[in-house]
Amino acid sequence: MILALVIFSYFIGLLFGMYVIFKILDTGNVAYISTSLCGLFSYIAAPVAVAIGFYSYKAKAENIEKIKKSNITAPPDETGCKMSLD
């Protein structure tokens, strides 16, 4: 849920940035566009990158634990075959 909100905020910022571009282009102040938008998109993209990286690392750790718990092997029975734990 948090990851979805962070990504949603990124797209809201993108739309706001596009709106600002068109408003600045109407006034003729073209030199200000690149510096202001670079700052805006960096300010928005940094938390998105951190959130996606954190979520990926968290999912990886959870999946490793899940795989470790599911790979419990049983000792072989008298015939030498492994018994199923299911």
Backbone torsions as a table, in degrees:
resi	resn	phi	psi	omega
1	MET	NA	-44.3	-179.9
2	ILE	-65.5	-40.5	179.1
3	LEU	-62.4	-40.8	178.4
4	ALA	-64.1	-39.7	178.1
5	LEU	-66.7	-38.1	178.7
6	VAL	-65.5	-44.6	179.0
7	ILE	-66.5	-37.7	176.6
8	PHE	-60.8	-42.0	179.1
9	SER	-65.2	-31.9	176.4
10	TYR	-62.6	-44.8	-179.6
11	PHE	-70.2	-32.8	174.2
12	ILE	-63.1	-43.3	177.0
13	GLY	-63.3	-37.5	176.8
14	LEU	-63.2	-45.2	178.3
15	LEU	-64.5	-39.9	177.3
16	PHE	-63.1	-41.4	177.5
17	GLY	-62.0	-40.9	177.8
18	MET	-65.5	-38.3	177.3
19	TYR	-62.2	-43.0	179.3
20	VAL	-63.7	-40.2	178.4
21	ILE	-57.3	-48.6	-177.3
22	PHE	-67.2	-34.7	177.5
23	LYS	-69.2	-39.7	179.2
24	ILE	-69.6	-37.6	178.2
25	LEU	-63.8	-31.6	178.2
26	ASP	-68.6	-31.0	-179.1
27	THR	-86.2	-16.3	178.1
28	GLY	90.8	5.0	-179.5
29	ASN	-90.4	73.5	-173.6
30	VAL	-75.9	-27.8	-177.3
31	ALA	-66.7	-24.6	-177.1
32	TYR	-82.4	-16.7	-172.7
33	ILE	-62.3	-51.6	-172.5
34	SER	-65.4	-42.6	-178.3
35	THR	-69.3	-40.4	-178.7
36	SER	-70.3	-41.5	-179.4
37	LEU	-72.3	-33.4	176.1
38	CYS	-61.7	-43.9	177.4
39	GLY	-65.8	-43.1	-179.8
40	LEU	-62.3	-49.0	-177.4
41	PHE	-69.8	-32.3	175.4
42	SER	-67.4	-40.4	179.7
43	TYR	-64.4	-34.1	-179.8
44	ILE	-85.7	-38.6	-173.9
45	ALA	-73.0	-28.9	-178.3
46	ALA	-62.9	-49.9	177.2
47	PRO	-64.8	-33.2	178.5
48	VAL	-64.6	-44.4	179.5
49	ALA	-63.9	-40.7	178.6
50	VAL	-66.3	-42.0	-179.5
51	ALA	-64.7	-43.0	179.4
52	ILE	-66.7	-41.8	177.9
53	GLY	-63.6	-43.5	178.3
54	PHE	-62.9	-44.2	-179.4
55	TYR	-63.7	-41.2	179.0
56	SER	-64.1	-42.7	179.2
57	TYR	-65.1	-40.4	178.9
58	LYS	-64.7	-44.1	178.9
59	ALA	-64.0	-38.9	178.0
60	LYS	-62.2	-46.3	-179.7
61	ALA	-63.1	-40.6	178.8
62	GLU	-65.9	-40.2	179.9
63	ASN	-68.8	-35.9	176.9
64	ILE	-63.4	-43.5	177.8
65	GLU	-63.1	-41.1	-179.7
66	LYS	-64.3	-41.0	179.5
67	ILE	-67.7	-40.4	178.6
68	LYS	-61.7	-41.1	-179.2
69	LYS	-70.7	-30.2	-177.7
70	SER	-84.9	-12.8	-178.2
71	ASN	-98.5	33.6	176.7
72	ILE	-75.9	123.1	-178.6
73	THR	-99.7	145.2	179.2
74	ALA	-95.0	152.2	176.5
75	PRO	-68.4	151.9	179.9
76	PRO	-67.4	148.3	176.9
77	ASP	-83.6	-166.4	-175.5
78	GLU	-63.5	-27.7	-177.9
79	THR	-85.1	-6.9	179.9
80	GLY	94.9	-1.7	178.9
81	CYS	-91.4	146.8	178.0
82	LYS	-77.9	139.4	178.6
83	MET	-85.0	147.9	176.0
84	SER	-83.8	138.8	177.6
85	LEU	-88.4	-3.8	-177.7
86	ASP	-79.6	NA	NA
